[in-house]
Amino acid sequence: MKIALFPNIYNSDVEKLTEQILGVLVGLGIDVEIARCNTDIDDITKPLFANQDELIRRNDVMIAVGGDGTTLNIAKSSALYGKMTLGINAGRLGFMSGLERDELNLLNCLSTGQYEVEERMMIKAEIIDANGNSQVHQCLNDAVLSRGDLARLIDISVTCEGRLVTDSRADGMIFSTPTGSTAYSMAAGGPVVSPDNSCVVATPICPHSLINRSIVFSPDKVLEISVSNDRNNNAYLSIDGKQSIPVDENTKIIISKSEYTAKLIKIKPDNFYEILNKKLLERRI
């Protein structure tokens, strides 16, 4: 087995934790490579790790050391190559992490094969501009349509199979996977969905309405979204909290199930509901 470590060294204490992980893996006789963090971290268009794709291609398992953002980043990139990811929490919540920093003794399960692989559904967001140009993005957590800098609402229309689902005037709308249902979607009032499900959850953000309800779509549905706003406002589509793409009334957004699935290594016996209680309810977040 060959393992690549992806430590977010801009996160406090990660460097020391990475040394401890490296010591355990080398002691198990596992070949390990360590990713280099990008020096130009102010440029959000660049990946956090300079040699990310290269390491994913030539290793069997990726270990993300950091918070949920680091695990999300590596798990999504690994999914494109059909590779597995284990998150080790060095952040605050670590909801996607498989191990905590005081559980490194369990890394021996990687060499003995005593682990499970959870496959997490992803969604695809296709953005088509007025000239018919298309760009496709893969999402593990969510695709979020939101207003720009001004505190003005935008009008969002969602159709499915050629029929109108909703017309919302709101700050935006979140299109979430089950994995992302415990992130921004939950904070906006959306339902918590176990990650072994396959569905897309559409949750409005601060709608100008007396009713604020999410809609859950089966994974075979294809959603078409359009947005309009006044001439002094802007709208953006954010992909997993990273890329922010400007959209206007001539832009069409297509949300559908991705052909890729993220593969997260699960070592501990805790199920989703136990983790939910431990990470969210007990910490009162």
ABEGO torsion letter per residue (X at the ends): XBBBBBBBAABBGAAAAAAAAAAAAAAAGBBBBBBBBBABAABAABBABAAAAAAAAABABBBBBEBAAAAAAAAAAAAAAGBBBBBBBABAAGAABABBAAAAAAAAAAAAGBBBBBBBBBBBBBBBBAAGBBBBBBBAABBBBBBBABBBBBBBBBBBGGBBABBBBBAEBBBBBAAAAABAAAAAGBBBBBAABBBBBBBBBGBBBABBBBBBBBAABBBBBBBBBBAABBBBBBBGGBBBBBBBAABBBBBBBBABBBBBBBABABBAAAAAAAAAAAAGX
